[in-house]
Amino acid sequence: MLVRTDDEVYRVDSVWLGPPRATFPWRARYVSYGLGLLVMIFVMFVQRRVGIGLDFFSLAWALVLTIAITRFLGQRIDYERPLGQVVGLFRHEVTGPRRRTTGVGGVVRSSRVRVGPAVRPRPPRRARRSAEQLQPGRRVEPVRQKGRTRVTR
């Protein structure tokens, strides 16, 4: 048994054909006209913000950019992926969580960094023993193992 689907109905583009012998020389879907209007407004807004004045050539370039952007977006819009879904997908991609690439920490100031030799020289052996004996709270007890002393608290 062969089951017929309704895919052919959705594959038909909703295109304004116009009256007989008065059609446009191009084929465009209804959504392309609305999208083109929004893109044209956006392109002209950007031109004004950049400082490009309103003259014939700026209007011509705005029209060329509008057609290019509308055709680019029109290739990604169909009955399976409508314009609202494409805009929502773009919004989620732009505002989605990202991994942090900057380090966490504050400002390092040179006044808080101690500058000195990389390794502090060790005092001589006799001076070290006398320094241990002079520290308060420590006492030196003689230990009978191999002639060494043990420092305790």
CYANA upper distance limits for C-alpha pairs under 8 A (distance plus 0.5 A):
  6 ASP  CA     10 TYR  CA      7.58
  7 ASP  CA     11 ARG  CA      6.70
  8 GLU  CA     12 VAL  CA      7.13
 10 TYR  CA     79 TYR  CA      7.20
 11 ARG  CA     79 TYR  CA      8.32
 13 ASP  CA     29 ARG  CA      6.81
 14 SER  CA     29 ARG  CA      6.08
 14 SER  CA     30 TYR  CA      6.93
 15 VAL  CA     27 ARG  CA      7.28
 15 VAL  CA     28 ALA  CA      6.46
 15 VAL  CA     29 ARG  CA      5.15
 15 VAL  CA     30 TYR  CA      6.61
 16 TRP  CA     28 ALA  CA      8.12
 16 TRP  CA     29 ARG  CA      7.70
 16 TRP  CA     30 TYR  CA      7.64
 17 LEU  CA     23 THR  CA      6.34
 17 LEU  CA     24 PHE  CA      8.14
 18 GLY  CA     22 ALA  CA      6.81
 18 GLY  CA     23 THR  CA      5.48
 18 GLY  CA     24 PHE  CA      8.10
 19 PRO  CA     23 THR  CA      6.86
 28 ALA  CA     32 SER  CA      6.71
 28 ALA  CA     33 TYR  CA      7.95
 29 ARG  CA     33 TYR  CA      7.63
 30 TYR  CA     34 GLY  CA      7.50
 31 VAL  CA     35 LEU  CA      6.56
 32 SER  CA     36 GLY  CA      6.26
 32 SER  CA     70 THR  CA      7.29
 32 SER  CA     74 GLY  CA      7.06
 33 TYR  CA     37 LEU  CA      6.73
 34 GLY  CA     38 LEU  CA      6.95
 35 LEU  CA     39 VAL  CA      6.63
 35 LEU  CA     70 THR  CA      7.14
 36 GLY  CA     40 MET  CA      6.46
 36 GLY  CA     66 THR  CA      6.79
 36 GLY  CA     67 ILE  CA      7.59
 36 GLY  CA     70 THR  CA      6.07
 37 LEU  CA     41 ILE  CA      6.80
 38 LEU  CA     42 PHE  CA      6.74
 39 VAL  CA     43 VAL  CA      6.55
 39 VAL  CA     66 THR  CA      6.30
 39 VAL  CA     69 ILE  CA      7.89
 39 VAL  CA     70 THR  CA      7.57
 40 MET  CA     44 MET  CA      6.61
 40 MET  CA     62 ALA  CA      7.23
 40 MET  CA     63 LEU  CA      7.43
 40 MET  CA     66 THR  CA      5.86
 41 ILE  CA     45 PHE  CA      6.57
 42 PHE  CA     46 VAL  CA      6.74
 43 VAL  CA     47 GLN  CA      6.73
 43 VAL  CA     62 ALA  CA      6.62
 43 VAL  CA     65 LEU  CA      8.02
 43 VAL  CA     66 THR  CA      7.55
 44 MET  CA     48 ARG  CA      6.78
 44 MET  CA     59 LEU  CA      8.41
 44 MET  CA     62 ALA  CA      6.87
 45 PHE  CA     49 ARG  CA      6.78
 46 VAL  CA     50 VAL  CA      6.63
 47 GLN  CA     51 GLY  CA      6.80
 47 GLN  CA     52 ILE  CA      5.74
 47 GLN  CA     53 GLY  CA      8.03
 47 GLN  CA     58 SER  CA      8.42
 48 ARG  CA     52 ILE  CA      5.96
 48 ARG  CA     53 GLY  CA      6.97
 48 ARG  CA     54 LEU  CA      8.37
 52 ILE  CA     58 SER  CA      7.64
 53 GLY  CA     58 SER  CA      7.58
 54 LEU  CA     58 SER  CA      6.60
 54 LEU  CA     59 LEU  CA      7.29
 55 ASP  CA     59 LEU  CA      6.72
 56 PHE  CA     60 ALA  CA      6.63
 57 PHE  CA     61 TRP  CA      6.60
 58 SER  CA     62 ALA  CA      6.52
 59 LEU  CA     63 LEU  CA      6.69
 60 ALA  CA     64 VAL  CA      6.79
 61 TRP  CA     65 LEU  CA      6.58
 62 ALA  CA     66 THR  CA      6.46
 63 LEU  CA     67 ILE  CA      6.70
 64 VAL  CA     68 ALA  CA      6.77
 65 LEU  CA     69 ILE  CA      6.53
 66 THR  CA     70 THR  CA      6.37
 67 ILE  CA     71 ARG  CA      6.53
 68 ALA  CA     72 PHE  CA      6.66
 69 ILE  CA     73 LEU  CA      6.63
 70 THR  CA     74 GLY  CA      6.25
 71 ARG  CA     75 GLN  CA      6.75
 72 PHE  CA     76 ARG  CA      7.68
 73 LEU  CA     77 ILE  CA      7.02
 74 GLY  CA     78 ASP  CA      8.20
 76 ARG  CA     81 ARG  CA      8.07
 76 ARG  CA     86 VAL  CA      8.49
 77 ILE  CA     81 ARG  CA      6.10
 77 ILE  CA     82 PRO  CA      5.95
 77 ILE  CA     83 LEU  CA      6.42
 77 ILE  CA     86 VAL  CA      7.93
 78 ASP  CA     82 PRO  CA      6.23
 81 ARG  CA     85 GLN  CA      6.69
 81 ARG  CA     86 VAL  CA      7.33
 82 PRO  CA     86 VAL  CA      7.04
 83 LEU  CA     87 VAL  CA      6.71
 84 GLY  CA     88 GLY  CA      6.58
 85 GLN  CA     89 LEU  CA      6.51
 86 VAL  CA     90 PHE  CA      6.68
 87 VAL  CA     91 ARG  CA      6.66
 88 GLY  CA     92 HIS  CA      6.70
 89 LEU  CA     93 GLU  CA      6.67
 90 PHE  CA     94 VAL  CA      6.73
 91 ARG  CA     95 THR  CA      6.60
 92 HIS  CA     96 GLY  CA      6.00
108 VAL  CA    112 ARG  CA      8.10
109 ARG  CA    113 VAL  CA      7.46
123 PRO  CA    127 ALA  CA      6.75
123 PRO  CA    128 ARG  CA      6.49
124 PRO  CA    128 ARG  CA      6.68
125 ARG  CA    129 ARG  CA      6.95
126 ARG  CA    130 SER  CA      6.85
127 ALA  CA    131 ALA  CA      6.56
128 ARG  CA    132 GLU  CA      6.80
129 ARG  CA    133 GLN  CA      6.95
130 SER  CA    134 LEU  CA      6.83
131 ALA  CA    135 GLN  CA      6.99
132 GLU  CA    138 ARG  CA      8.12
132 GLU  CA    151 VAL  CA      8.45
133 GLN  CA    138 ARG  CA      7.65
133 GLN  CA    139 ARG  CA      7.23
133 GLN  CA    140 VAL  CA      7.04
137 GLY  CA    153 ARG  CA      6.87
138 ARG  CA    151 VAL  CA      7.32
138 ARG  CA    152 THR  CA      6.55
138 ARG  CA    153 ARG  CA      5.48
139 ARG  CA    151 VAL  CA      6.63
139 ARG  CA    152 THR  CA      6.50
139 ARG  CA    153 ARG  CA      7.15
140 VAL  CA    149 THR  CA      7.25
140 VAL  CA    150 ARG  CA      6.64
140 VAL  CA    151 VAL  CA      5.41
140 VAL  CA    152 THR  CA      7.17
141 GLU  CA    149 THR  CA      6.58
141 GLU  CA    150 ARG  CA      6.18
141 GLU  CA    151 VAL  CA      6.96
141 GLU  CA    152 THR  CA      8.03
142 PRO  CA    148 ARG  CA      7.63
142 PRO  CA    149 THR  CA      5.27
142 PRO  CA    150 ARG  CA      6.91
143 VAL  CA    147 GLY  CA      7.49
143 VAL  CA    148 ARG  CA      6.63
143 VAL  CA    149 THR  CA      5.70
143 VAL  CA    150 ARG  CA      6.79
144 ARG  CA    148 ARG  CA      7.62
144 ARG  CA    149 THR  CA      8.46
